[in-house]
């Protein structure tokens, strides 16, 4: 399920979010301000297995969980703090 989403949304940032998450809102705002394409997937609207797969793959248990899949290399960025330091133009 998780790897299917990575393949399906190639060429974008992939942002896994949750309800009432200020850091999720900040991450989406930053990507929007930089005019970078992203797809949001809310864990609240997905089967619990998806979150389990993402946690197992990244060891990141909080939201947002952000990936840069604009190129062939799939890069796990982390959360908002890591995104704010990430070279978004590269």
PDB file of N, CA, C and O in Angstrom, chain B, residues numbered from 101:
ATOM      1  N   UNK B 101       0.826  -1.192   0.000  1.00  0.00           N
ATOM      2  CA  UNK B 101       0.000   0.000   0.000  1.00  0.00           C
ATOM      3  C   UNK B 101       0.877   1.266   0.000  1.00  0.00           C
ATOM      4  O   UNK B 101       0.667   2.166  -0.812  1.00  0.00           O
ATOM      5  N   UNK B 102       1.857   1.328   0.910  1.00  0.00           N
ATOM      6  CA  UNK B 102       2.740   2.482   1.036  1.00  0.00           C
ATOM      7  C   UNK B 102       3.594   2.664  -0.212  1.00  0.00           C
ATOM      8  O   UNK B 102       3.677   3.765  -0.755  1.00  0.00           O
ATOM      9  N   UNK B 103       4.232   1.582  -0.669  1.00  0.00           N
ATOM     10  CA  UNK B 103       5.090   1.701  -1.859  1.00  0.00           C
ATOM     11  C   UNK B 103       4.253   2.019  -3.100  1.00  0.00           C
ATOM     12  O   UNK B 103       4.739   2.680  -4.018  1.00  0.00           O
ATOM     13  N   UNK B 104       3.011   1.559  -3.136  1.00  0.00           N
ATOM     14  CA  UNK B 104       2.130   1.905  -4.252  1.00  0.00           C
ATOM     15  C   UNK B 104       1.877   3.411  -4.290  1.00  0.00           C
ATOM     16  O   UNK B 104       1.844   4.015  -5.362  1.00  0.00           O
ATOM     17  N   UNK B 105       1.701   4.009  -3.116  1.00  0.00           N
ATOM     18  CA  UNK B 105       1.480   5.454  -3.049  1.00  0.00           C
ATOM     19  C   UNK B 105       2.712   6.224  -3.509  1.00  0.00           C
ATOM     20  O   UNK B 105       2.597   7.236  -4.201  1.00  0.00           O
ATOM     21  N   UNK B 106       3.892   5.742  -3.125  1.00  0.00           N
ATOM     22  CA  UNK B 106       5.124   6.396  -3.565  1.00  0.00           C
ATOM     23  C   UNK B 106       5.218   6.382  -5.090  1.00  0.00           C
ATOM     24  O   UNK B 106       5.574   7.388  -5.703  1.00  0.00           O
ATOM     25  N   UNK B 107       4.903   5.252  -5.691  1.00  0.00           N
ATOM     26  CA  UNK B 107       4.965   5.139  -7.148  1.00  0.00           C
ATOM     27  C   UNK B 107       3.872   5.970  -7.823  1.00  0.00           C
ATOM     28  O   UNK B 107       4.108   6.607  -8.849  1.00  0.00           O
ATOM     29  N   UNK B 108       2.704   5.955  -7.247  1.00  0.00           N
ATOM     30  CA  UNK B 108       1.553   6.653  -7.830  1.00  0.00           C
ATOM     31  C   UNK B 108       1.762   8.166  -7.857  1.00  0.00           C
ATOM     32  O   UNK B 108       1.275   8.839  -8.765  1.00  0.00           O
ATOM     33  N   UNK B 109       2.469   8.701  -6.885  1.00  0.00           N
ATOM     34  CA  UNK B 109       2.621  10.151  -6.769  1.00  0.00           C
ATOM     35  C   UNK B 109       4.020  10.632  -7.100  1.00  0.00           C
ATOM     36  O   UNK B 109       4.439  11.697  -6.648  1.00  0.00           O
ATOM     37  N   UNK B 110       4.746   9.848  -7.888  1.00  0.00           N
ATOM     38  CA  UNK B 110       6.083  10.228  -8.346  1.00  0.00           C
ATOM     39  C   UNK B 110       6.023  11.612  -8.983  1.00  0.00           C
ATOM     40  O   UNK B 110       5.078  11.929  -9.705  1.00  0.00           O
ATOM     41  N   UNK B 111       7.032  12.432  -8.712  1.00  0.00           N
ATOM     42  CA  UNK B 111       7.069  13.779  -9.272  1.00  0.00           C
ATOM     43  C   UNK B 111       6.576  14.841  -8.315  1.00  0.00           C
ATOM     44  O   UNK B 111       6.541  16.021  -8.661  1.00  0.00           O
ATOM     45  N   UNK B 112       6.198  14.440  -7.122  1.00  0.00           N
ATOM     46  CA  UNK B 112       5.659  15.350  -6.121  1.00  0.00           C
ATOM     47  C   UNK B 112       6.363  15.154  -4.789  1.00  0.00           C
ATOM     48  O   UNK B 112       7.186  14.254  -4.624  1.00  0.00           O
ATOM     49  N   UNK B 113       6.022  16.014  -3.850  1.00  0.00           N
ATOM     50  CA  UNK B 113       6.282  15.718  -2.453  1.00  0.00           C
ATOM     51  C   UNK B 113       5.068  14.948  -1.963  1.00  0.00           C
ATOM     52  O   UNK B 113       3.946  15.212  -2.395  1.00  0.00           O
ATOM     53  N   UNK B 114       5.285  14.012  -1.077  1.00  0.00           N
ATOM     54  CA  UNK B 114       4.186  13.258  -0.479  1.00  0.00           C
ATOM     55  C   UNK B 114       4.167  13.603   0.996  1.00  0.00           C
ATOM     56  O   UNK B 114       5.162  13.423   1.698  1.00  0.00           O
ATOM     57  N   UNK B 115       3.026  14.103   1.467  1.00  0.00           N
ATOM     58  CA  UNK B 115       2.902  14.586   2.841  1.00  0.00           C
ATOM     59  C   UNK B 115       1.792  13.803   3.538  1.00  0.00           C
ATOM     60  O   UNK B 115       0.612  13.966   3.226  1.00  0.00           O
ATOM     61  N   UNK B 116       2.184  12.955   4.482  1.00  0.00           N
ATOM     62  CA  UNK B 116       1.208  12.236   5.298  1.00  0.00           C
ATOM     63  C   UNK B 116       0.867  13.130   6.482  1.00  0.00           C
ATOM     64  O   UNK B 116       1.757  13.642   7.162  1.00  0.00           O
ATOM     65  N   UNK B 117      -0.431  13.316   6.723  1.00  0.00           N
ATOM     66  CA  UNK B 117      -0.881  14.245   7.743  1.00  0.00           C
ATOM     67  C   UNK B 117      -1.871  13.583   8.703  1.00  0.00           C
ATOM     68  O   UNK B 117      -2.247  12.421   8.548  1.00  0.00           O
ATOM     69  N   UNK B 118      -2.269  14.362   9.687  1.00  0.00           N
ATOM     70  CA  UNK B 118      -3.301  13.955  10.632  1.00  0.00           C
ATOM     71  C   UNK B 118      -4.148  15.168  10.980  1.00  0.00           C
ATOM     72  O   UNK B 118      -3.786  16.303  10.668  1.00  0.00           O
ATOM     73  N   UNK B 119      -5.270  14.918  11.625  1.00  0.00           N
ATOM     74  CA  UNK B 119      -6.177  16.008  12.023  1.00  0.00           C
ATOM     75  C   UNK B 119      -5.540  16.869  13.097  1.00  0.00           C
ATOM     76  O   UNK B 119      -4.742  16.405  13.912  1.00  0.00           O
ATOM     77  N   UNK B 120      -5.921  18.143  13.070  1.00  0.00           N
ATOM     78  CA  UNK B 120      -5.518  19.092  14.116  1.00  0.00           C
ATOM     79  C   UNK B 120      -4.009  19.139  14.301  1.00  0.00           C
ATOM     80  O   UNK B 120      -3.513  19.162  15.427  1.00  0.00           O
ATOM     81  N   UNK B 121      -3.286  19.153  13.190  1.00  0.00           N
ATOM     82  CA  UNK B 121      -1.826  19.111  13.219  1.00  0.00           C
ATOM     83  C   UNK B 121      -1.275  20.428  12.678  1.00  0.00           C
ATOM     84  O   UNK B 121      -1.283  20.664  11.470  1.00  0.00           O
ATOM     85  N   UNK B 122      -0.798  21.278  13.576  1.00  0.00           N
ATOM     86  CA  UNK B 122      -0.247  22.557  13.172  1.00  0.00           C
ATOM     87  C   UNK B 122       0.990  22.422  12.301  1.00  0.00           C
ATOM     88  O   UNK B 122       1.190  23.205  11.372  1.00  0.00           O
ATOM     89  N   UNK B 123       1.824  21.427  12.599  1.00  0.00           N
ATOM     90  CA  UNK B 123       3.029  21.220  11.785  1.00  0.00           C
ATOM     91  C   UNK B 123       2.674  20.740  10.381  1.00  0.00           C
ATOM     92  O   UNK B 123       3.381  21.046   9.421  1.00  0.00           O
ATOM     93  N   UNK B 124       1.587  19.994  10.260  1.00  0.00           N
ATOM     94  CA  UNK B 124       1.123  19.567   8.928  1.00  0.00           C
ATOM     95  C   UNK B 124       0.691  20.780   8.112  1.00  0.00           C
ATOM     96  O   UNK B 124       1.021  20.898   6.931  1.00  0.00           O
ATOM     97  N   UNK B 125      -0.046  21.672   8.751  1.00  0.00           N
ATOM     98  CA  UNK B 125      -0.481  22.895   8.083  1.00  0.00           C
ATOM     99  C   UNK B 125       0.718  23.739   7.666  1.00  0.00           C
ATOM    100  O   UNK B 125       0.748  24.276   6.559  1.00  0.00           O
ATOM    101  N   UNK B 126       1.699  23.854   8.545  1.00  0.00           N
ATOM    102  CA  UNK B 126       2.902  24.635   8.245  1.00  0.00           C
ATOM    103  C   UNK B 126       3.675  24.023   7.078  1.00  0.00           C
ATOM    104  O   UNK B 126       4.180  24.753   6.225  1.00  0.00           O
ATOM    105  N   UNK B 127       3.772  22.705   7.031  1.00  0.00           N
ATOM    106  CA  UNK B 127       4.486  22.037   5.940  1.00  0.00           C
ATOM    107  C   UNK B 127       3.781  22.284   4.606  1.00  0.00           C
ATOM    108  O   UNK B 127       4.427  22.599   3.607  1.00  0.00           O
ATOM    109  N   UNK B 128       2.471  22.143   4.594  1.00  0.00           N
ATOM    110  CA  UNK B 128       1.716  22.374   3.364  1.00  0.00           C
ATOM    111  C   UNK B 128       1.824  23.835   2.928  1.00  0.00           C
ATOM    112  O   UNK B 128       1.931  24.123   1.736  1.00  0.00           O
ATOM    113  N   UNK B 129       1.797  24.755   3.890  1.00  0.00           N
ATOM    114  CA  UNK B 129       1.929  26.176   3.580  1.00  0.00           C
ATOM    115  C   UNK B 129       3.303  26.466   2.961  1.00  0.00           C
ATOM    116  O   UNK B 129       3.400  27.209   1.983  1.00  0.00           O
ATOM    117  N   UNK B 130       4.355  25.883   3.527  1.00  0.00           N
ATOM    118  CA  UNK B 130       5.707  26.098   3.007  1.00  0.00           C
ATOM    119  C   UNK B 130       5.834  25.590   1.570  1.00  0.00           C
ATOM    120  O   UNK B 130       6.374  26.284   0.709  1.00  0.00           O
ATOM    121  N   UNK B 131       5.343  24.395   1.316  1.00  0.00           N
ATOM    122  CA  UNK B 131       5.410  23.840  -0.038  1.00  0.00           C
ATOM    123  C   UNK B 131       4.595  24.686  -1.022  1.00  0.00           C
ATOM    124  O   UNK B 131       5.014  24.891  -2.162  1.00  0.00           O
ATOM    125  N   UNK B 132       3.447  25.169  -0.585  1.00  0.00           N
ATOM    126  CA  UNK B 132       2.606  26.013  -1.426  1.00  0.00           C
ATOM    127  C   UNK B 132       3.304  27.336  -1.723  1.00  0.00           C
ATOM    128  O   UNK B 132       3.301  27.793  -2.866  1.00  0.00           O
ATOM    129  N   UNK B 133       3.901  27.955  -0.705  1.00  0.00           N
ATOM    130  CA  UNK B 133       4.614  29.225  -0.901  1.00  0.00           C
ATOM    131  C   UNK B 133       5.781  29.070  -1.873  1.00  0.00           C
ATOM    132  O   UNK B 133       6.075  29.982  -2.646  1.00  0.00           O
ATOM    133  N   UNK B 134       6.441  27.921  -1.834  1.00  0.00           N
ATOM    134  CA  UNK B 134       7.573  27.661  -2.730  1.00  0.00           C
ATOM    135  C   UNK B 134       7.113  27.153  -4.093  1.00  0.00           C
ATOM    136  O   UNK B 134       7.931  26.871  -4.969  1.00  0.00           O
ATOM    137  N   UNK B 135       5.787  27.037  -4.265  1.00  0.00           N
ATOM    138  CA  UNK B 135       5.173  26.558  -5.500  1.00  0.00           C
ATOM    139  C   UNK B 135       5.687  25.176  -5.897  1.00  0.00           C
ATOM    140  O   UNK B 135       5.989  24.912  -7.061  1.00  0.00           O
ATOM    141  N   UNK B 136       5.776  24.307  -4.896  1.00  0.00           N
ATOM    142  CA  UNK B 136       6.225  22.935  -5.125  1.00  0.00           C
ATOM    143  C   UNK B 136       5.035  21.984  -5.066  1.00  0.00           C
ATOM    144  O   UNK B 136       4.185  22.106  -4.183  1.00  0.00           O
ATOM    145  N   UNK B 137       4.971  21.041  -5.999  1.00  0.00           N
ATOM    146  CA  UNK B 137       3.828  20.130  -6.051  1.00  0.00           C
ATOM    147  C   UNK B 137       3.862  19.128  -4.897  1.00  0.00           C
ATOM    148  O   UNK B 137       4.905  18.548  -4.593  1.00  0.00           O
ATOM    149  N   UNK B 138       2.712  18.936  -4.264  1.00  0.00           N
ATOM    150  CA  UNK B 138       2.640  17.928  -3.213  1.00  0.00           C
ATOM    151  C   UNK B 138       1.273  17.277  -3.202  1.00  0.00           C
ATOM    152  O   UNK B 138       0.277  17.840  -3.655  1.00  0.00           O
ATOM    153  N   UNK B 139       1.268  16.073  -2.669  1.00  0.00           N
ATOM    154  CA  UNK B 139       0.033  15.322  -2.478  1.00  0.00           C
ATOM    155  C   UNK B 139      -0.094  15.067  -0.994  1.00  0.00           C
ATOM    156  O   UNK B 139       0.844  14.592  -0.353  1.00  0.00           O
ATOM    157  N   UNK B 140      -1.257  15.384  -0.447  1.00  0.00           N
ATOM    158  CA  UNK B 140      -1.521  15.143   0.970  1.00  0.00           C
ATOM    159  C   UNK B 140      -2.329  13.865   1.124  1.00  0.00           C
ATOM    160  O   UNK B 140      -3.320  13.647   0.427  1.00  0.00           O
ATOM    161  N   UNK B 141      -1.886  13.027   2.050  1.00  0.00           N
ATOM    162  CA  UNK B 141      -2.637  11.828   2.400  1.00  0.00           C
ATOM    163  C   UNK B 141      -2.832  11.854   3.912  1.00  0.00           C
ATOM    164  O   UNK B 141      -1.867  11.812   4.675  1.00  0.00           O
ATOM    165  N   UNK B 142      -4.082  11.923   4.329  1.00  0.00           N
ATOM    166  CA  UNK B 142      -4.399  11.969   5.753  1.00  0.00           C
ATOM    167  C   UNK B 142      -4.487  10.547   6.306  1.00  0.00           C
ATOM    168  O   UNK B 142      -5.252   9.717   5.814  1.00  0.00           O
ATOM    169  N   UNK B 143      -3.692  10.289   7.331  1.00  0.00           N
ATOM    170  CA  UNK B 143      -3.765   8.976   7.976  1.00  0.00           C
ATOM    171  C   UNK B 143      -5.157   8.726   8.542  1.00  0.00           C
ATOM    172  O   UNK B 143      -5.576   7.575   8.666  1.00  0.00           O
ATOM    173  N   UNK B 144      -5.876   9.789   8.887  1.00  0.00           N
ATOM    174  CA  UNK B 144      -7.204   9.639   9.475  1.00  0.00           C
ATOM    175  C   UNK B 144      -8.226   9.090   8.487  1.00  0.00           C
ATOM    176  O   UNK B 144      -9.274   8.582   8.886  1.00  0.00           O
ATOM    177  N   UNK B 145      -7.920   9.192   7.209  1.00  0.00           N
ATOM    178  CA  UNK B 145      -8.850   8.729   6.175  1.00  0.00           C
ATOM    179  C   UNK B 145      -8.376   7.450   5.493  1.00  0.00           C
ATOM    180  O   UNK B 145      -8.930   7.039   4.474  1.00  0.00           O
ATOM    181  N   UNK B 146      -7.349   6.827   6.061  1.00  0.00           N
ATOM    182  CA  UNK B 146      -6.753   5.625   5.469  1.00  0.00           C
ATOM    183  C   UNK B 146      -6.804   4.477   6.474  1.00  0.00           C
ATOM    184  O   UNK B 146      -6.981   4.706   7.671  1.00  0.00           O
ATOM    185  N   UNK B 147      -6.650   3.247   5.994  1.00  0.00           N
ATOM    186  CA  UNK B 147      -6.580   2.114   6.914  1.00  0.00           C
ATOM    187  C   UNK B 147      -5.362   2.252   7.846  1.00  0.00           C
ATOM    188  O   UNK B 147      -4.329   2.790   7.446  1.00  0.00           O
ATOM    189  N   UNK B 148      -5.490   1.772   9.062  1.00  0.00           N
ATOM    190  CA  UNK B 148      -4.408   1.854  10.051  1.00  0.00           C
ATOM    191  C   UNK B 148      -3.127   1.179   9.547  1.00  0.00           C
ATOM    192  O   UNK B 148      -2.025   1.546   9.954  1.00  0.00           O
ATOM    193  N   UNK B 149      -3.281   0.203   8.671  1.00  0.00           N
ATOM    194  CA  UNK B 149      -2.120  -0.509   8.141  1.00  0.00           C
ATOM    195  C   UNK B 149      -1.170   0.431   7.394  1.00  0.00           C
ATOM    196  O   UNK B 149       0.043   0.220   7.397  1.00  0.00           O
ATOM    197  N   UNK B 150      -1.712   1.451   6.765  1.00  0.00           N
ATOM    198  CA  UNK B 150      -0.852   2.388   6.031  1.00  0.00           C
ATOM    199  C   UNK B 150       0.087   3.099   6.998  1.00  0.00           C
ATOM    200  O   UNK B 150       1.290   3.181   6.748  1.00  0.00           O
ATOM    201  N   UNK B 151      -0.452   3.611   8.093  1.00  0.00           N
ATOM    202  CA  UNK B 151       0.400   4.293   9.077  1.00  0.00           C
ATOM    203  C   UNK B 151       1.449   3.326   9.617  1.00  0.00           C
ATOM    204  O   UNK B 151       2.609   3.699   9.791  1.00  0.00           O
ATOM    205  N   UNK B 152       1.048   2.093   9.880  1.00  0.00           N
ATOM    206  CA  UNK B 152       1.994   1.090  10.368  1.00  0.00           C
ATOM    207  C   UNK B 152       3.134   0.873   9.368  1.00  0.00           C
ATOM    208  O   UNK B 152       4.296   0.780   9.765  1.00  0.00           O
ATOM    209  N   UNK B 153       2.811   0.793   8.083  1.00  0.00           N
ATOM    210  CA  UNK B 153       3.835   0.603   7.047  1.00  0.00           C
ATOM    211  C   UNK B 153       4.782   1.796   6.985  1.00  0.00           C
ATOM    212  O   UNK B 153       5.992   1.623   6.846  1.00  0.00           O
ATOM    213  N   UNK B 154       4.234   3.007   7.088  1.00  0.00           N
ATOM    214  CA  UNK B 154       5.064   4.213   7.030  1.00  0.00           C
ATOM    215  C   UNK B 154       5.990   4.272   8.243  1.00  0.00           C
ATOM    216  O   UNK B 154       7.175   4.577   8.106  1.00  0.00           O
ATOM    217  N   UNK B 155       5.460   3.984   9.415  1.00  0.00           N
ATOM    218  CA  UNK B 155       6.286   3.983  10.631  1.00  0.00           C
ATOM    219  C   UNK B 155       7.384   2.933  10.522  1.00  0.00           C
ATOM    220  O   UNK B 155       8.534   3.201  10.871  1.00  0.00           O
ATOM    221  N   UNK B 156       7.046   1.759  10.047  1.00  0.00           N
ATOM    222  CA  UNK B 156       8.041   0.692   9.904  1.00  0.00           C
ATOM    223  C   UNK B 156       9.141   1.095   8.923  1.00  0.00           C
ATOM    224  O   UNK B 156      10.311   0.790   9.149  1.00  0.00           O
ATOM    225  N   UNK B 157       8.777   1.774   7.846  1.00  0.00           N
ATOM    226  CA  UNK B 157       9.754   2.162   6.824  1.00  0.00           C
ATOM    227  C   UNK B 157      10.630   3.331   7.263  1.00  0.00           C
ATOM    228  O   UNK B 157      11.787   3.430   6.853  1.00  0.00           O
ATOM    229  N   UNK B 158      10.078   4.224   8.103  1.00  0.00           N
ATOM    230  CA  UNK B 158      10.785   5.463   8.432  1.00  0.00           C
ATOM    231  C   UNK B 158      11.205   5.583   9.894  1.00  0.00           C
ATOM    232  O   UNK B 158      12.104   6.357  10.222  1.00  0.00           O
ATOM    233  N   UNK B 159      10.558   4.819  10.769  1.00  0.00           N
ATOM    234  CA  UNK B 159      10.724   4.950  12.218  1.00  0.00           C
ATOM    235  C   UNK B 159      10.280   6.334  12.708  1.00  0.00           C
ATOM    236  O   UNK B 159      10.673   6.761  13.793  1.00  0.00           O
ATOM    237  N   UNK B 160       9.480   7.021  11.929  1.00  0.00           N
ATOM    238  CA  UNK B 160       8.958   8.352  12.254  1.00  0.00           C
ATOM    239  C   UNK B 160       7.511   8.169  12.692  1.00  0.00           C
ATOM    240  O   UNK B 160       6.671   7.776  11.883  1.00  0.00           O
ATOM    241  N   UNK B 161       7.208   8.444  13.945  1.00  0.00           N
ATOM    242  CA  UNK B 161       5.892   8.140  14.496  1.00  0.00           C
ATOM    243  C   UNK B 161       4.936   9.321  14.560  1.00  0.00           C
ATOM    244  O   UNK B 161       3.762   9.144  14.887  1.00  0.00           O
ATOM    245  N   UNK B 162       5.415  10.521  14.254  1.00  0.00           N
ATOM    246  CA  UNK B 162       4.555  11.697  14.328  1.00  0.00           C
ATOM    247  C   UNK B 162       4.270  12.227  12.927  1.00  0.00           C
ATOM    248  O   UNK B 162       4.949  11.865  11.966  1.00  0.00           O
ATOM    249  N   UNK B 163       3.266  13.081  12.821  1.00  0.00           N
ATOM    250  CA  UNK B 163       2.946  13.723  11.547  1.00  0.00           C
ATOM    251  C   UNK B 163       3.402  15.173  11.596  1.00  0.00           C
ATOM    252  O   UNK B 163       3.455  15.771  12.671  1.00  0.00           O
ATOM    253  N   UNK B 164       3.726  15.731  10.461  1.00  0.00           N
ATOM    254  CA  UNK B 164       3.686  15.137   9.138  1.00  0.00           C
ATOM    255  C   UNK B 164       4.864  14.202   8.886  1.00  0.00           C
ATOM    256  O   UNK B 164       5.893  14.274   9.558  1.00  0.00           O
ATOM    257  N   UNK B 165       4.687  13.333   7.909  1.00  0.00           N
ATOM    258  CA  UNK B 165       5.751  12.475   7.395  1.00  0.00           C
ATOM    259  C   UNK B 165       5.895  12.863   5.928  1.00  0.00           C
ATOM    260  O   UNK B 165       4.964  12.701   5.139  1.00  0.00           O
ATOM    261  N   UNK B 166       7.071  13.379   5.572  1.00  0.00           N
ATOM    262  CA  UNK B 166       7.237  14.009   4.268  1.00  0.00           C
ATOM    263  C   UNK B 166       8.309  13.296   3.451  1.00  0.00           C
ATOM    264  O   UNK B 166       9.394  12.985   3.942  1.00  0.00           O
ATOM    265  N   UNK B 167       7.969  13.049   2.192  1.00  0.00           N
ATOM    266  CA  UNK B 167       8.882  12.433   1.232  1.00  0.00           C
ATOM    267  C   UNK B 167       9.046  13.351   0.029  1.00  0.00           C
ATOM    268  O   UNK B 167       8.098  14.009  -0.400  1.00  0.00           O
ATOM    269  N   UNK B 168      10.245  13.387  -0.501  1.00  0.00           N
ATOM    270  CA  UNK B 168      10.513  14.060  -1.766  1.00  0.00           C
ATOM    271  C   UNK B 168      10.636  12.969  -2.815  1.00  0.00           C
ATOM    272  O   UNK B 168      11.622  12.233  -2.845  1.00  0.00           O
ATOM    273  N   UNK B 169       9.633  12.868  -3.671  1.00  0.00           N
ATOM    274  CA  UNK B 169       9.654  11.852  -4.728  1.00  0.00           C
ATOM    275  C   UNK B 169       9.550  12.526  -6.093  1.00  0.00           C
ATOM    276  O   UNK B 169       8.924  12.011  -7.019  1.00  0.00           O
ATOM    277  N   UNK B 170      10.192  13.707  -6.187  1.00  0.00           N
ATOM    278  CA  UNK B 170      10.190  14.430  -7.465  1.00  0.00           C
ATOM    279  C   UNK B 170      11.078  13.749  -8.490  1.00  0.00           C
ATOM    280  O   UNK B 170      10.841  13.871  -9.692  1.00  0.00           O
ATOM    281  N   UNK B 171      12.096  13.034  -8.034  1.00  0.00           N
ATOM    282  CA  UNK B 171      13.025  12.363  -8.937  1.00  0.00           C
ATOM    283  C   UNK B 171      12.947  10.857  -8.723  1.00  0.00           C
ATOM    284  O   UNK B 171      12.097  10.378  -7.972  1.00  0.00           O
ATOM    285  N   UNK B 172      13.816  10.122  -9.368  1.00  0.00           N
ATOM    286  CA  UNK B 172      13.817   8.667  -9.228  1.00  0.00           C
ATOM    287  C   UNK B 172      14.161   8.225  -7.812  1.00  0.00           C
ATOM    288  O   UNK B 172      13.687   7.190  -7.343  1.00  0.00           O
ATOM    289  N   UNK B 173      14.989   9.017  -7.133  1.00  0.00           N
ATOM    290  CA  UNK B 173      15.365   8.675  -5.763  1.00  0.00           C
ATOM    291  C   UNK B 173      14.264   9.133  -4.809  1.00  0.00           C
ATOM    292  O   UNK B 173      13.866  10.298  -4.827  1.00  0.00           O
ATOM    293  N   UNK B 174      13.782   8.226  -3.986  1.00  0.00           N
ATOM    294  CA  UNK B 174      12.754   8.552  -2.994  1.00  0.00           C
ATOM    295  C   UNK B 174      13.457   8.970  -1.706  1.00  0.00           C
ATOM    296  O   UNK B 174      14.168   8.175  -1.092  1.00  0.00           O
ATOM    297  N   UNK B 175      13.255  10.210  -1.308  1.00  0.00           N
ATOM    298  CA  UNK B 175      13.957  10.744  -0.146  1.00  0.00           C
ATOM    299  C   UNK B 175      12.974  10.983   0.987  1.00  0.00           C
ATOM    300  O   UNK B 175      12.025  11.756   0.849  1.00  0.00           O
ATOM    301  N   UNK B 176      13.209  10.313   2.113  1.00  0.00           N
ATOM    302  CA  UNK B 176      12.427  10.580   3.316  1.00  0.00           C
ATOM    303  C   UNK B 176      13.020  11.820   3.967  1.00  0.00           C
ATOM    304  O   UNK B 176      14.183  11.818   4.370  1.00  0.00           O
ATOM    305  N   UNK B 177      12.227  12.873   4.070  1.00  0.00           N
ATOM    306  CA  UNK B 177      12.705  14.125   4.654  1.00  0.00           C
ATOM    307  C   UNK B 177      12.551  14.097   6.164  1.00  0.00           C
ATOM    308  O   UNK B 177      13.495  14.416   6.888  1.00  0.00           O
ATOM    309  N   UNK B 178      11.388  13.724   6.644  1.00  0.00           N
ATOM    310  CA  UNK B 178      11.089  13.751   8.080  1.00  0.00           C
ATOM    311  C   UNK B 178       9.814  14.535   8.292  1.00  0.00           C
ATOM    312  O   UNK B 178       8.836  14.351   7.568  1.00  0.00           O
ATOM    313  N   UNK B 179       9.822  15.417   9.292  1.00  0.00           N
ATOM    314  CA  UNK B 179       8.667  16.249   9.600  1.00  0.00           C
ATOM    315  C   UNK B 179       8.877  17.681   9.143  1.00  0.00           C
ATOM    316  O   UNK B 179       9.714  17.953   8.283  1.00  0.00           O
ATOM    317  N   UNK B 180       8.106  18.601   9.730  1.00  0.00           N
ATOM    318  CA  UNK B 180       8.194  19.999   9.312  1.00  0.00           C
ATOM    319  C   UNK B 180       9.558  20.599   9.602  1.00  0.00           C
ATOM    320  O   UNK B 180      10.095  21.321   8.762  1.00  0.00           O
ATOM    321  N   UNK B 181      10.133  20.324  10.759  1.00  0.00           N
ATOM    322  CA  UNK B 181      11.439  20.902  11.099  1.00  0.00           C
ATOM    323  C   UNK B 181      12.483  20.534  10.051  1.00  0.00           C
ATOM    324  O   UNK B 181      13.271  21.379   9.627  1.00  0.00           O
ATOM    325  N   UNK B 182      12.485  19.278   9.639  1.00  0.00           N
ATOM    326  CA  UNK B 182      13.445  18.826   8.617  1.00  0.00           C
ATOM    327  C   UNK B 182      13.125  19.454   7.260  1.00  0.00           C
ATOM    328  O   UNK B 182      14.033  19.827   6.517  1.00  0.00           O
ATOM    329  N   UNK B 183      11.833  19.569   6.938  1.00  0.00           N
ATOM    330  CA  UNK B 183      11.434  20.188   5.666  1.00  0.00           C
ATOM    331  C   UNK B 183      11.901  21.632   5.601  1.00  0.00           C
ATOM    332  O   UNK B 183      12.350  22.090   4.550  1.00  0.00           O
ATOM    333  N   UNK B 184      11.803  22.352   6.708  1.00  0.00           N
ATOM    334  CA  UNK B 184      12.174  23.770   6.706  1.00  0.00           C
ATOM    335  C   UNK B 184      13.666  23.966   6.465  1.00  0.00           C
ATOM    336  O   UNK B 184      14.083  25.055   6.073  1.00  0.00           O
ATOM    337  N   UNK B 185      14.477  22.935   6.692  1.00  0.00           N
ATOM    338  CA  UNK B 185      15.931  22.991   6.465  1.00  0.00           C
ATOM    339  C   UNK B 185      16.338  22.305   5.164  1.00  0.00           C
ATOM    340  O   UNK B 185      17.501  22.366   4.767  1.00  0.00           O
ATOM    341  N   UNK B 186      15.399  21.661   4.511  1.00  0.00           N
ATOM    342  CA  UNK B 186      15.671  20.855   3.321  1.00  0.00           C
ATOM    343  C   UNK B 186      15.871  21.755   2.106  1.00  0.00           C
ATOM    344  O   UNK B 186      15.146  22.737   1.952  1.00  0.00           O
ATOM    345  N   UNK B 187      16.841  21.444   1.236  1.00  0.00           N
ATOM    346  CA  UNK B 187      17.042  22.255   0.022  1.00  0.00           C
ATOM    347  C   UNK B 187      15.920  22.023  -0.979  1.00  0.00           C
ATOM    348  O   UNK B 187      15.989  21.112  -1.803  1.00  0.00           O
ATOM    349  N   UNK B 188      14.898  22.846  -0.900  1.00  0.00           N
ATOM    350  CA  UNK B 188      13.694  22.636  -1.695  1.00  0.00           C
ATOM    351  C   UNK B 188      13.884  22.900  -3.181  1.00  0.00           C
ATOM    352  O   UNK B 188      13.082  22.435  -3.991  1.00  0.00           O
ATOM    353  N   UNK B 189      14.898  23.614  -3.549  1.00  0.00           N
ATOM    354  CA  UNK B 189      15.115  23.892  -4.956  1.00  0.00           C
ATOM    355  C   UNK B 189      15.938  22.818  -5.653  1.00  0.00           C
ATOM    356  O   UNK B 189      16.061  22.833  -6.878  1.00  0.00           O
ATOM    357  N   UNK B 190      16.512  21.874  -4.879  1.00  0.00           N
ATOM    358  CA  UNK B 190      17.428  20.903  -5.463  1.00  0.00           C
ATOM    359  C   UNK B 190      16.845  19.652  -5.904  1.00  0.00           C
ATOM    360  O   UNK B 190      17.557  18.783  -6.407  1.00  0.00           O
TER     361      UNK B 190
END
